Amino acid sequence: MSKAEKTRQFIIEKTAPIFNTKGVAGTSIQDMIEATGLTKGSIYGNFKNKDEVAIAVFQYHLQKMRSVIDSAIDSKANSREKLLCYPDIYAQFLYNSLPDGGCAILNTAVEADDTHPLLKEYANNAVMSWKEKIINIIENGIATGELKESNHAEAIALQIIATIEGAIMVTKLTGKSNYHQSLMDTLRQTINQL
């Protein structure tokens, strides 16, 4: 990794919690300077603007989450176990592994919906990729006879994603972790009935 690449990565890692907590609009150049200890010129010498940093931070958070999820899924033997990784992992994310500020997909989707078309596109692509991964697991489970043929893979995938993201939102909003646990238990029951 070159010095420039190391500096970019340093900026991403140091500003990631700020962007995920305050959002793009709420994160100032002063916040980035304080987090990194670098000058404005050093930051913008490595990124064109704040939006480019925000996109890099989103991709950084997404990659971290995907690597945890993919590792867990790859360790499971069958489709149902792979699907059950989602409520299990997201229960752990809520308490241990979610980035400061919560789920980067949820935060970015909400903030960028009406204000930042490019970030909205990145968040949309992340959700669509997540949906496709779940659909593939479900279709494989149907093909191998593990899951019922009557299952509609896309609807189930969207239900899994919506339950996870909704649980995070409601829990963060209310501060009631039992809501999250209840919704993850419901999601496990749904998966076990497939």
MITIGU-602746 format. One line per field, with one value per atom (N, C-alpha, C): atom name; x, y, z. Coordinates in Angstrom, 1 decimal, always signed. Each point is the difference from the previous one (the first is absolute). Layout:
N
site	(CA	...)
u	(X	...)
v	(Y	...)
w	(Z	...)
This chain:
194
site	(N	CA	C	N	CA	C	N	CA	C	N	CA	C	N	CA	C	N	CA	C	N	CA	C	N	CA	C	N	CA	C	N	CA	C	N	CA	C	N	CA	C	N	CA	C	N	CA	C	N	CA	C	N	CA	C	N	CA	C	N	CA	C	N	CA	C	N	CA	C	N	CA	C	N	CA	C	N	CA	C	N	CA	C	N	CA	C	N	CA	C	N	CA	C	N	CA	C	N	CA	C	N	CA	C	N	CA	C	N	CA	C	N	CA	C	N	CA	C	N	CA	C	N	CA	C	N	CA	C	N	CA	C	N	CA	C	N	CA	C	N	CA	C	N	CA	C	N	CA	C	N	CA	C	N	CA	C	N	CA	C	N	CA	C	N	CA	C	N	CA	C	N	CA	C	N	CA	C	N	CA	C	N	CA	C	N	CA	C	N	CA	C	N	CA	C	N	CA	C	N	CA	C	N	CA	C	N	CA	C	N	CA	C	N	CA	C	N	CA	C	N	CA	C	N	CA	C	N	CA	C	N	CA	C	N	CA	C	N	CA	C	N	CA	C	N	CA	C	N	CA	C	N	CA	C	N	CA	C	N	CA	C	N	CA	C	N	CA	C	N	CA	C	N	CA	C	N	CA	C	N	CA	C	N	CA	C	N	CA	C	N	CA	C	N	CA	C	N	CA	C	N	CA	C	N	CA	C	N	CA	C	N	CA	C	N	CA	C	N	CA	C	N	CA	C	N	CA	C	N	CA	C	N	CA	C	N	CA	C	N	CA	C	N	CA	C	N	CA	C	N	CA	C	N	CA	C	N	CA	C	N	CA	C	N	CA	C	N	CA	C	N	CA	C	N	CA	C	N	CA	C	N	CA	C	N	CA	C	N	CA	C	N	CA	C	N	CA	C	N	CA	C	N	CA	C	N	CA	C	N	CA	C	N	CA	C	N	CA	C	N	CA	C	N	CA	C	N	CA	C	N	CA	C	N	CA	C	N	CA	C	N	CA	C	N	CA	C	N	CA	C	N	CA	C	N	CA	C	N	CA	C	N	CA	C	N	CA	C	N	CA	C	N	CA	C	N	CA	C	N	CA	C	N	CA	C	N	CA	C	N	CA	C	N	CA	C	N	CA	C	N	CA	C	N	CA	C	N	CA	C	N	CA	C	N	CA	C	N	CA	C	N	CA	C	N	CA	C	N	CA	C	N	CA	C	N	CA	C	N	CA	C	N	CA	C	N	CA	C	N	CA	C	N	CA	C	N	CA	C	N	CA	C	N	CA	C	N	CA	C	N	CA	C	N	CA	C	N	CA	C	N	CA	C	N	CA	C	N	CA	C	N	CA	C	N	CA	C	N	CA	C	N	CA	C	N	CA	C	N	CA	C	N	CA	C	N	CA	C	N	CA	C	N	CA	C	N	CA	C	N	CA	C	N	CA	C	N	CA	C	N	CA	C	N	CA	C	N	CA	C	N	CA	C	N	CA	C	N	CA	C	N	CA	C	N	CA	C	N	CA	C	N	CA	C	N	CA	C)
u	(+0.8	-0.8	+0.9	-0.3	+0.8	-0.3	+0.8	-0.2	-1.3	-0.4	-1.2	-1.2	+0.1	-1.0	-0.2	+1.1	+0.0	-0.7	+0.3	-0.6	-1.5	-0.4	-1.4	-0.7	+0.6	-0.6	-0.1	+1.0	+0.0	-1.1	-0.2	-1.1	-1.4	-0.1	-1.3	-0.3	+1.0	-0.2	-0.2	+0.6	-0.1	-1.3	-0.5	-1.2	-1.3	+0.2	-1.2	-1.0	+0.5	-1.0	-0.8	+0.7	-0.6	-1.1	+0.3	-0.9	-1.2	+0.2	-1.1	-0.8	+0.5	-0.7	-0.7	+0.7	-0.5	-0.6	+0.3	-0.4	+0.9	-0.3	+0.8	-0.2	-1.2	-0.4	+0.6	+0.0	+0.4	+1.5	+0.7	+1.5	+0.6	+0.8	+0.7	+1.5	+0.6	+1.5	+0.7	-0.5	+0.7	-0.1	-1.1	-0.2	+1.1	+0.2	+0.9	+1.5	+0.3	+1.3	+0.3	-1.0	+0.2	+0.1	-0.7	+0.1	+1.3	+0.5	+1.2	+1.3	-0.1	+1.2	+0.7	-0.7	+0.6	-0.6	+0.6	-0.5	-1.0	-0.8	-1.0	+0.6	+1.2	+0.7	+0.4	+0.4	+0.4	-1.2	-1.1	-1.3	-0.4	-0.1	-0.5	+1.1	+1.2	+1.1	-0.2	-0.8	-0.2	-1.4	-0.9	-1.4	-0.4	-0.9	-0.4	-0.8	-0.9	-0.9	-0.6	-0.8	-0.6	-0.9	-0.7	-0.8	+0.8	+1.2	+0.9	+0.4	+0.3	+0.3	-1.2	-1.2	-1.2	-0.2	+0.2	-0.2	+1.0	+1.3	+1.0	-0.3	-0.5	-0.3	-1.2	-1.0	-1.1	+0.5	+0.9	+0.5	+0.9	+0.7	+0.8	-0.9	-1.1	-0.9	-0.7	-0.4	-0.7	+1.0	+1.2	+1.0	+0.2	+0.1	+0.2	-1.2	-1.2	-1.2	-0.1	+0.2	+0.0	+1.0	+1.1	+1.1	-0.5	-0.6	-0.5	-1.1	-0.9	-1.2	+0.4	+0.9	+0.4	+0.8	+0.8	+0.8	-1.0	-1.0	-0.9	-0.8	-0.5	-0.8	+0.8	+1.2	+0.9	+0.3	-0.1	+0.2	-1.1	-1.2	-1.2	-0.2	-0.6	-0.1	-1.3	-1.0	-1.3	-0.6	-1.0	-0.6	-0.7	-0.7	-0.7	+1.0	+1.1	+1.0	+0.6	+0.2	+0.5	-0.9	-1.3	-1.0	-0.1	+0.2	-0.1	+1.2	+1.1	+1.1	-0.4	-1.0	-0.4	-0.5	-1.0	-0.5	+1.1	+0.8	+1.0	+1.1	+0.5	+1.0	-0.5	-1.2	-0.4	-0.4	-0.3	-0.2	+1.4	+1.0	+1.4	+0.4	-0.3	+0.4	-0.6	-1.2	-0.6	+0.7	+0.6	+0.7	+1.5	+0.6	+1.4	+0.6	-0.5	+0.7	-0.5	-1.2	-0.4	+0.9	+0.3	+0.8	-0.6	+0.8	-0.6	-1.1	-1.2	-1.1	-1.0	+0.4	-0.9	+0.3	-1.1	+0.2	+0.2	+1.1	+0.4	-1.0	-0.5	-1.0	-1.3	-0.5	-1.2	+0.3	+1.0	+0.3	+0.2	+0.7	+0.2	-1.2	-0.8	-1.3	-0.9	-0.1	-0.9	+0.5	+1.3	+0.5	+0.0	+0.4	+0.2	-1.2	-1.1	-1.2	-0.4	-0.1	-0.4	+1.1	+1.2	+1.0	+1.3	+0.3	+1.3	-0.2	-0.3	-0.3	+1.1	+1.2	+1.1	+0.1	-0.1	+0.0	-1.2	-1.1	-1.3	+0.2	+0.7	+0.3	+0.9	+1.0	+0.9	-0.8	-0.9	-0.8	-1.0	-0.6	-0.9	+0.7	+1.2	+0.8	+0.4	+0.2	+0.4	-1.2	-1.2	-1.2	-0.3	+0.1	-0.3	+1.0	+1.2	+1.0	-0.3	-0.4	-0.4	-1.2	-1.0	-1.2	+0.4	+0.8	+0.4	+0.8	+0.8	+0.7	-1.0	-1.0	-1.0	-0.8	-0.4	-0.8	+0.8	+1.3	+0.8	+0.0	+0.1	+0.0	-1.4	-1.1	-1.3	-0.2	+0.3	-0.1	+0.8	+1.2	+0.8	-0.7	-0.5	-0.8	-1.2	-0.7	-1.1	+0.4	+1.1	+0.6	+0.4	+0.6	+0.5	-1.1	-1.2	-1.1	+0.0	+1.0	+0.0	-1.1	-0.4	-1.1	-1.2	-1.1	-1.3	+0.1	-0.6	+0.0	-1.0	-0.9	-1.0	+0.6	+1.2	+0.6	+0.3	-0.4	+0.3	+1.3	+1.1	+1.3	+0.2	-0.5	+0.2	-0.7	-1.3	-0.8	+0.6	+0.5	+0.7	+1.3	+0.7	+1.3	-0.3	-1.0	-0.4	-0.5	-0.8	-0.5	+1.2	+1.0	+1.2	+0.7	+0.2	+0.7	-0.8	-1.3	-0.9	-0.1	+0.0	-0.1	+1.3	+1.1	+1.3	+0.2	-0.2	+0.1	-1.0	-1.2	-1.1	+0.3	+0.5	+0.4	+1.1	+1.0	+1.0	-0.5	-0.9	-0.5	-0.9	-0.9	-0.9	+0.8	+1.0	+0.8	+0.8	+0.7	+0.7	-0.9	-1.2	-0.9	-0.5	-0.4	-0.6	+1.0	+1.1	+1.0	-0.4	-1.0	-0.4	+0.5	+1.0	+0.7	-0.9	-1.0	-0.9	-0.9	-0.2	-0.7	+0.8	+1.3	+0.9	+0.0	+0.2	+0.0	-1.3	-1.1	-1.3	-0.1	+0.4	-0.1	+1.0	+1.2	+0.9	-0.6	-0.6	-0.7	-1.1	-0.8	-1.0	+0.6	+1.1	+0.7	+0.5	+0.5	+0.5	-1.2	-1.1	-1.2	-0.4	+0.0	-0.4	+0.9	+1.3	+1.0	-0.2	-0.2	-0.2	-1.2	-1.0	-1.2	+0.1	+1.1	+0.1	+0.1)
v	(-1.2	+1.2	+1.2	+0.9	+1.3	+0.9	+1.0	+1.0	+0.7	+0.4	+0.6	-0.9	-1.3	-0.9	-0.2	+0.0	-0.1	+1.2	+1.2	+1.3	+0.0	-0.5	+0.0	-1.0	-1.2	-0.9	+0.5	+0.7	+0.7	+1.0	+0.8	+1.0	-0.7	-1.1	-0.7	-0.6	-0.7	-0.6	+0.9	+1.2	+1.0	+0.7	+0.3	+0.7	-0.8	-1.3	-0.9	+0.1	+0.0	+0.1	+1.4	+1.0	+1.3	+0.1	-0.5	+0.0	-0.9	-1.1	-0.9	+0.5	+0.9	+0.5	+1.3	+0.9	+1.4	+0.1	-1.0	+0.1	+0.9	+0.0	+0.8	+1.5	+0.4	+1.4	+0.5	-0.9	+0.5	-0.1	-0.7	-0.1	+1.2	+0.7	+1.2	-0.4	+0.9	-0.2	+0.1	+0.8	+0.1	-1.3	-0.7	-1.3	-1.0	+0.1	-0.9	+0.4	+1.2	+0.5	-0.5	+0.2	-0.5	-1.5	-0.7	-1.5	-0.5	+0.6	-0.5	+0.7	+1.2	+0.8	+0.5	-0.1	+0.5	+1.4	+0.6	+1.3	-0.2	+1.1	+0.0	-0.4	+0.6	-0.3	-1.4	-0.6	-1.5	-0.8	+0.3	-0.8	+0.2	+1.2	+0.3	-0.3	-0.2	-0.5	-1.5	-0.6	-1.5	-0.3	+1.0	-0.2	+1.3	-0.1	+1.3	+0.9	-0.7	+0.8	-0.9	+0.6	-0.7	-1.2	+0.2	-1.1	-1.2	+0.2	-1.1	-0.8	+0.8	-0.7	-0.8	+0.6	-0.7	-1.3	+0.0	-1.2	-1.0	+0.4	-0.9	-0.6	+0.8	-0.5	-1.0	+0.3	-0.9	-1.4	+0.1	-1.3	-0.7	+0.7	-0.6	-0.7	+0.7	-0.7	-1.2	+0.1	-1.0	-1.3	+0.3	-1.1	-0.7	+0.7	-0.6	-0.9	+0.6	-0.8	-1.3	+0.2	-1.1	-1.1	+0.3	-1.0	-0.8	+0.6	-0.7	-1.0	+0.6	-0.8	-1.2	+0.3	-1.0	-1.1	+0.3	-1.0	-0.9	+0.6	-0.9	-0.9	+0.6	-0.8	-1.1	+0.3	-1.0	-1.2	+0.3	-1.1	-0.9	+0.3	-0.8	-1.0	-1.1	-1.2	+0.1	+0.6	+0.0	+1.3	+0.1	+1.3	+0.6	-0.8	+0.6	+0.5	-0.7	+0.5	+1.3	+0.1	+1.2	+1.2	-0.2	+1.0	+0.4	-1.0	+0.3	+0.9	+0.0	+0.9	+1.4	+0.4	+1.4	+0.5	-0.6	+0.5	-0.2	-1.1	-0.2	+1.1	+0.3	+1.0	+1.4	+0.3	+1.4	+0.2	-1.1	+0.1	+0.4	-0.6	+0.3	+1.4	+0.3	+1.3	+1.1	-0.1	+1.0	+0.3	-1.0	+0.2	+0.1	-0.6	+0.0	+0.6	-0.3	+0.1	+1.1	+0.5	+1.1	+1.2	+0.7	+1.2	+1.0	+0.9	+1.1	+0.7	+0.2	+0.6	-1.0	-1.3	-1.0	-0.6	-0.5	-0.6	+1.0	-0.1	+1.0	+0.0	-1.2	+0.0	+0.7	-0.2	+0.7	+1.5	+0.4	+1.4	+0.7	-0.6	+0.6	+0.1	-1.1	+0.0	+1.1	+0.2	+1.0	+1.4	+0.2	+1.4	+0.3	-0.9	+0.3	-0.1	-0.5	-0.2	+1.2	+1.2	+1.2	+1.0	-0.3	+1.1	-0.4	-1.2	-0.4	-1.1	+0.2	-1.0	-1.1	+0.4	-1.0	-0.9	+0.5	-0.9	-0.8	+0.5	-0.8	-1.2	+0.3	-1.1	-1.1	+0.4	-0.9	-0.8	+0.6	-0.7	-0.9	+0.4	-0.8	-1.3	+0.2	-1.1	-1.0	+0.5	-0.8	-0.9	+0.6	-0.7	-1.0	+0.3	-0.9	-1.2	+0.3	-1.1	-0.9	+0.6	-0.8	-0.9	+0.6	-0.7	-1.2	+0.2	-1.0	-1.2	+0.4	-1.0	-0.9	+0.6	-0.8	-0.8	+0.6	-0.8	-1.2	+0.1	-1.1	-1.1	+0.4	-1.0	-0.8	+0.8	-0.6	-0.9	+0.5	-0.9	-1.2	+0.1	-1.2	-1.0	+0.6	-0.9	-0.7	+0.7	-0.6	-1.1	+0.3	-1.0	-1.2	+0.1	-1.2	-0.6	+0.5	-0.5	+0.4	+0.8	+0.5	+0.9	+0.8	+1.0	-0.3	+0.4	-0.3	+0.7	-0.7	+0.6	+1.1	+0.1	+1.1	+1.4	+0.0	+1.3	+0.9	+1.3	+1.0	+0.7	-0.4	+0.4	+1.5	+0.8	+1.5	+0.6	-0.5	+0.6	-0.4	-1.2	-0.4	+0.8	+0.2	+0.8	+1.4	+0.6	+1.4	+0.0	-1.0	-0.1	-0.1	-0.8	-0.1	+1.3	+0.7	+1.3	+1.0	+0.1	+1.0	-0.3	-1.2	-0.3	+0.4	-0.3	+0.3	+1.5	+0.7	+1.5	+0.7	-0.5	+0.5	-0.2	-1.1	-0.3	+0.9	+0.2	+1.0	+1.4	+0.4	+1.4	+0.1	-0.9	+0.1	-0.1	-0.8	-0.2	+1.3	+0.6	+1.2	+1.1	+0.1	+1.1	-0.1	-1.2	-0.1	-0.3	-0.5	-0.5	-1.3	-0.7	-1.2	-1.2	-0.6	-1.2	-1.2	-0.1	-1.1	+0.0	+1.2	+0.0	-0.7	+0.3	-0.6	-1.5	-0.5	-1.4	-0.7	+0.7	-0.6	-0.1	+1.0	+0.0	-1.1	-0.1	-1.1	-1.4	-0.1	-1.3	-0.3	+1.0	-0.2	-0.3	+0.6	-0.3	-1.4	-0.5	-1.4	-1.0	+0.3	-0.8	-0.1	+1.2	+0.1	-0.9	+0.1	-0.8	-1.5	-0.3	-1.4	-0.6	+0.8	-0.5	-0.1	+0.5	+0.0	-1.5)
w	(+0.0	+0.0	+0.0	-0.9	-0.1	+1.1	+0.2	+1.0	-0.2	-1.2	-0.3	+0.3	-0.3	+0.3	+1.6	+0.7	+1.4	+0.6	-0.5	+0.5	-0.3	-1.2	-0.3	+1.0	+0.2	+0.9	+1.4	+0.5	+1.3	+0.1	-1.0	+0.0	+0.1	-0.8	+0.0	+1.4	+0.5	+1.3	+1.1	+0.0	+1.1	-0.1	-1.3	-0.1	-0.1	-0.2	-0.1	+1.2	+1.2	+1.1	+0.0	-0.5	+0.0	-1.1	-1.2	-1.1	+0.4	+0.6	+0.3	+1.2	+0.8	+1.1	-0.4	-0.6	-0.3	-1.4	-0.9	-1.4	-0.8	-1.3	-0.9	+0.3	+0.1	+0.2	+1.3	+1.0	+1.4	+0.2	-0.9	+0.2	-0.7	+0.8	-0.5	-0.3	-0.8	-0.2	+1.3	+0.9	+1.3	+0.8	-0.2	+0.6	-0.5	-1.3	-0.7	+0.4	+0.1	+0.5	+1.4	+0.9	+1.4	+0.1	-0.8	+0.0	-0.5	-1.0	-0.6	+0.4	+0.5	+0.3	-1.2	-1.1	-1.3	-0.3	-0.9	-0.5	-1.0	-0.3	-1.0	-1.4	-0.2	-1.3	-0.1	+1.1	+0.0	-0.3	+0.6	-0.2	-1.5	-0.5	-1.3	-1.1	+0.5	-0.9	-0.4	+0.9	-0.2	-0.5	+0.2	-0.4	-0.7	-1.0	-0.7	+0.9	+0.8	+0.8	+1.1	+0.9	+1.1	-0.5	-1.1	-0.6	-0.3	-0.6	-0.3	+1.2	+1.1	+1.3	+0.5	-0.1	+0.5	-0.8	-1.3	-0.8	+0.4	+0.2	+0.4	+1.4	+0.9	+1.3	-0.1	-0.8	-0.1	-0.5	-1.0	-0.6	+1.1	+0.8	+1.1	+1.0	+0.4	+1.0	-0.7	-1.2	-0.7	-0.1	-0.4	-0.1	+1.3	+1.1	+1.3	+0.4	-0.2	+0.3	-0.9	-1.3	-0.9	+0.4	+0.4	+0.3	+1.2	+1.0	+1.2	-0.4	-0.8	-0.4	-0.9	-1.0	-1.0	+0.7	+1.0	+0.7	+0.8	+0.6	+0.8	-1.0	-1.1	-0.9	-0.6	-0.4	-0.6	+0.9	+1.3	+1.0	+0.2	-0.6	+0.2	-1.1	+0.4	-0.9	-0.9	+0.5	-0.8	-0.1	-0.8	-0.3	+1.2	+0.8	+1.1	+1.0	+0.3	+0.9	-0.5	-1.3	-0.6	+0.2	-0.2	+0.2	+1.5	+0.9	+1.4	+0.5	-0.9	+0.4	+0.1	-0.9	+0.0	+1.4	+0.5	+1.4	+1.0	-0.1	+1.0	+0.0	-1.2	-0.2	+0.3	-0.4	+0.2	+1.5	+0.7	+1.5	+0.6	-0.5	+0.5	-0.4	-1.3	-0.5	+0.9	+0.4	+0.8	+1.2	+0.7	+1.2	-0.1	-1.0	-0.1	-1.2	-1.2	-1.2	-0.9	+0.2	-0.9	+0.2	-1.1	+0.1	+0.9	+0.6	+0.7	-0.8	+0.6	-0.8	-0.5	+0.0	-0.5	-1.4	-0.6	-1.3	-1.1	-0.7	-1.0	-1.2	-0.3	-1.1	+0.4	+1.2	+0.5	+0.1	+0.6	+0.2	-1.4	-0.9	-1.3	-0.8	+0.0	-0.7	+0.5	+1.3	+0.5	-0.3	+0.2	-0.3	-1.4	-0.9	-1.4	-0.8	+0.6	-0.8	-0.8	+0.6	-0.7	-0.1	+0.4	+0.1	-0.8	-0.3	-0.5	-1.0	-1.3	-0.9	-0.2	+0.0	-0.2	+1.2	+1.2	+1.2	+0.1	-0.5	+0.0	-1.0	-1.1	-0.9	+0.6	+0.8	+0.6	+1.1	+0.7	+1.0	-0.7	-1.1	-0.7	-0.5	-0.6	-0.5	+1.1	+1.2	+1.1	+0.4	+0.0	+0.4	-1.1	-1.3	-1.1	+0.0	+0.3	+0.1	+1.2	+1.1	+1.2	-0.4	-0.6	-0.4	-0.9	-1.0	-1.0	+0.8	+0.9	+0.8	+0.7	+0.7	+0.7	-1.0	-1.1	-1.0	-0.5	-0.2	-0.4	+1.0	+1.3	+1.1	+0.0	-0.1	+0.0	-1.2	-1.2	-1.2	+0.1	+0.5	+0.2	+1.0	+1.1	+0.9	-0.6	-0.8	-0.7	-1.0	-0.7	-1.0	+0.7	+1.2	+0.7	+0.9	+0.0	+0.8	+1.5	+0.4	+1.4	+0.3	-0.9	+0.2	-0.9	+0.4	-0.8	-1.3	-1.0	-1.4	-0.1	+0.9	+0.0	+0.4	+0.5	+0.4	-1.1	+0.1	-0.9	+0.4	-0.6	+0.4	+0.2	-1.0	+0.1	+1.2	+0.1	+1.1	+1.4	+0.1	+1.3	+0.2	-1.1	+0.2	+0.4	-0.6	+0.4	+1.5	+0.4	+1.3	+1.0	-0.3	+0.9	+0.1	-1.1	+0.0	+0.8	-0.3	+0.6	+1.5	+0.4	+1.5	+0.7	-0.6	+0.6	+0.1	-1.1	+0.0	+0.9	-0.1	+0.9	+1.5	+0.3	+1.4	+0.5	-0.9	+0.4	+0.2	-0.9	+0.1	+1.2	+0.3	+1.1	+1.3	+0.1	+1.2	+0.3	-1.1	+0.2	+0.4	-0.6	+0.3	+1.4	+0.4	+1.3	+1.2	-0.4	+1.0	+0.7	-0.6	+0.7	-0.8	+0.6	-0.7	+0.0	+0.8	+0.0	-1.3	-0.6	-1.3	-1.0	+0.0	-1.0	+0.2	+1.2	+0.3	-0.4	+0.2	-0.4	-1.5	-0.7	-1.5	-0.6	+0.6	-0.4	+0.2	+1.2	+0.3	-1.0	-0.4	-1.0	-1.3	-0.4	-1.2	+0.0	+1.1	+0.1	-0.2	+0.6	-0.2	-1.5	-0.6	-1.4	-0.8	+0.2	-0.8	+0.3	+1.2	+0.4	-0.6	-0.5	-0.6	-1.5	-0.6	-1.5	-0.5)
